[in-house]
Amino acid sequence: MIAVDTNILVYAHRRESPLHESARNMLRTLAEGDLAWAIPWPCLYEFLGVVTNRRIWRNAATPPDRAWAQLRAWTESPSNRLLGETDGFLDLLERLITRQRVRGPLVHDARVAALCLAHGVEALLTRDRDFALFPELVTLDPWERRERVLLSRKGFALVADLVRRPPEPTDELVELMRGDPGEEAPDD
């Protein structure tokens, strides 16, 4: 299962982001596909806090009802799983949160990492390099040149080096970074 971090959600929602189109297409592919994908609950709260924040966006902040509608659209995807605390979560969180550099805002990242690990997430899609503090969690930056995340209706694959290992093209393989040009853009 793939999980999605807050920054990917924000890029998909905010049209002024240079990564908007590809992030929107990525989430659309996940939401409309059969592959189980997830959003940790803390990322949903953080998404709402970021996109509605007038200090960040000034007069262009997303109205709360529109941000909520976007959140609802993602969470109502039949293949989406919302990741919350489980039995034994506190022990897992303790192992991550007591690491030397985990302080302040990194506590949030430790919680997201612990949720992903507790639910058996195979990879967290994120641009946040702070997750490197938790090497037991695989993180993928979909826009990193050396990483390409490929998604099909049956699963995903990381192609770490396209020069040495080019993927075999198939009709059902959909590149996360490229939407179908014939599709109409959904409401954000």
C-alpha positions as CSV (number, residue, x, y, z in Angstrom):
1,M,0.0,0.0,0.0
2,I,1.2,3.5,-0.8
3,A,0.6,6.4,1.6
4,V,0.5,10.0,0.7
5,D,2.0,12.8,2.8
6,T,0.6,16.3,3.3
7,N,2.9,18.0,0.8
8,I,1.6,15.9,-2.1
9,L,-2.0,16.7,-1.0
10,V,-1.3,20.4,-1.0
11,Y,0.4,20.3,-4.4
12,A,-2.6,18.5,-5.8
13,H,-5.0,21.0,-4.4
14,R,-3.2,24.3,-5.0
15,R,-3.2,25.3,-8.6
16,E,-0.4,27.8,-8.2
17,S,2.0,25.0,-7.3
18,P,4.4,24.1,-10.2
19,L,3.7,20.5,-9.2
20,H,-0.1,20.8,-9.2
21,E,-0.9,19.0,-12.5
22,S,1.3,16.0,-11.8
23,A,0.3,15.8,-8.2
24,R,-3.4,16.0,-9.1
25,N,-3.0,13.3,-11.8
26,M,-1.1,11.1,-9.3
27,L,-3.9,11.4,-6.7
28,R,-6.6,10.9,-9.4
29,T,-4.8,7.7,-10.5
30,L,-4.7,6.4,-6.9
31,A,-8.3,7.5,-6.2
32,E,-9.7,5.9,-9.3
33,G,-7.6,2.8,-9.2
34,D,-7.9,-0.6,-7.5
35,L,-4.6,-0.3,-5.6
36,A,-5.0,0.3,-1.9
37,W,-3.6,3.7,-1.0
38,A,-3.7,5.6,2.3
39,I,-3.6,9.0,3.9
40,P,-2.5,9.2,7.5
41,W,-5.1,11.1,9.6
42,P,-2.5,13.7,10.8
43,C,-1.8,14.5,7.1
44,L,-5.5,15.3,6.6
45,Y,-5.5,17.7,9.5
46,E,-2.3,19.3,8.4
47,F,-3.7,19.6,4.8
48,L,-6.7,21.5,6.2
49,G,-4.5,23.7,8.3
50,V,-2.1,24.6,5.4
51,V,-4.5,25.3,2.6
52,T,-6.9,27.4,4.7
53,N,-4.0,29.4,6.3
54,R,-4.2,33.1,5.4
55,R,-0.7,33.7,6.7
56,I,0.6,31.4,3.9
57,W,-1.9,32.2,1.1
58,R,-3.2,35.7,2.2
59,N,-6.5,36.4,0.3
60,A,-6.0,33.2,-1.8
61,A,-6.4,30.8,1.1
62,T,-8.8,28.0,0.3
63,P,-12.2,28.5,2.0
64,P,-12.7,25.8,4.7
65,D,-15.8,24.3,3.0
66,R,-13.9,23.9,-0.3
67,A,-10.9,22.3,1.5
68,W,-13.2,20.0,3.3
69,A,-14.9,19.0,0.0
70,Q,-11.4,18.1,-1.4
71,L,-10.6,16.1,1.7
72,R,-13.9,14.3,1.4
73,A,-13.3,13.5,-2.3
74,W,-10.0,11.8,-1.5
75,T,-11.3,9.9,1.6
76,E,-14.3,8.6,-0.2
77,S,-12.2,6.8,-2.8
78,P,-13.1,3.1,-2.4
79,S,-9.4,2.2,-2.5
80,N,-8.4,4.7,0.1
81,R,-7.5,3.7,3.7
82,L,-7.2,6.3,6.5
83,L,-4.4,5.5,8.8
84,G,-5.0,6.0,12.5
85,E,-3.4,4.7,15.7
86,T,-3.5,1.0,16.4
87,D,-3.0,-1.3,19.4
88,G,0.7,-1.1,20.2
89,F,1.1,2.2,18.5
90,L,2.5,4.0,21.5
91,D,5.5,1.6,21.7
92,L,6.2,2.1,18.0
93,L,5.9,5.8,18.3
94,E,8.2,5.8,21.3
95,R,11.0,4.1,19.3
96,L,10.8,6.8,16.7
97,I,10.2,9.9,18.8
98,T,13.0,9.2,21.3
99,R,15.7,9.4,18.5
100,Q,18.2,12.2,19.0
101,R,17.1,14.6,16.4
102,V,13.3,14.2,16.7
103,R,12.2,17.5,18.3
104,G,9.6,20.1,17.6
105,P,7.9,19.7,14.2
106,L,9.7,16.4,13.6
107,V,7.4,14.9,16.2
108,H,4.6,15.2,13.6
109,D,6.8,13.3,11.1
110,A,7.5,10.6,13.6
111,R,3.8,10.2,14.2
112,V,3.2,9.9,10.4
113,A,6.1,7.4,10.0
114,A,4.8,5.3,13.0
115,L,1.3,5.2,11.5
116,C,2.7,4.1,8.1
117,L,4.8,1.4,9.8
118,A,1.9,0.2,12.0
119,H,-0.3,-0.3,8.9
120,G,2.4,-2.0,6.7
121,V,2.7,0.9,4.2
122,E,5.2,-0.1,1.5
123,A,6.1,3.5,0.6
124,L,5.2,7.0,1.6
125,L,5.0,9.5,-1.2
126,T,6.6,12.7,0.0
127,R,9.0,15.5,-0.7
128,D,9.9,15.9,3.0
129,R,13.5,14.8,3.5
130,D,13.0,14.8,7.3
131,F,11.5,11.3,6.9
132,A,15.1,10.1,6.3
133,L,15.3,10.1,10.1
134,F,13.2,7.0,9.9
135,P,15.0,4.6,7.6
136,E,12.6,1.7,8.3
137,L,10.0,3.6,6.3
138,V,10.5,3.7,2.5
139,T,9.9,7.2,1.2
140,L,9.6,8.2,-2.4
141,D,9.8,11.6,-4.0
142,P,7.8,11.3,-7.2
143,W,9.7,14.2,-8.7
144,E,13.2,13.0,-7.9
145,R,15.1,12.3,-11.1
146,R,16.5,9.1,-9.9
147,E,13.2,7.8,-8.7
148,R,10.2,7.1,-10.8
149,V,7.1,5.7,-9.3
150,L,5.0,3.6,-11.7
151,L,1.5,2.6,-10.9
152,S,-0.8,0.0,-12.5
153,R,-4.2,-1.2,-11.4
154,K,-2.5,-4.2,-9.8
155,G,0.4,-2.6,-8.0
156,F,3.3,-0.1,-8.1
157,A,6.9,-0.4,-8.8
158,L,9.9,1.9,-8.2
159,V,12.3,2.2,-11.0
160,A,15.4,3.6,-9.4
161,D,17.5,3.9,-12.5
162,L,15.7,4.1,-15.8
163,V,18.9,3.9,-17.7
164,R,19.8,0.5,-16.3
165,R,16.3,-0.8,-15.8
166,P,13.8,0.6,-18.2
167,P,10.2,-0.5,-17.5
168,E,8.5,-2.8,-20.0
169,P,5.5,-0.7,-21.4
170,T,2.1,-2.3,-21.0
171,D,-1.4,-1.0,-21.8
172,E,-2.4,-1.0,-18.2
173,L,0.6,0.8,-16.8
174,V,0.0,4.4,-16.0
175,E,2.8,6.7,-15.2
176,L,2.0,8.7,-12.1
177,M,3.7,11.7,-13.4
178,R,1.6,11.9,-16.6
179,G,-2.1,12.2,-16.9
180,D,-4.2,11.1,-19.9
181,P,-4.3,14.2,-22.1
182,G,-7.8,13.3,-23.2
183,E,-9.2,13.4,-19.6
184,E,-10.9,16.5,-18.3
185,A,-9.4,18.0,-15.1
186,P,-11.5,17.3,-12.0
187,D,-12.6,20.0,-9.6
188,D,-9.8,20.6,-7.1
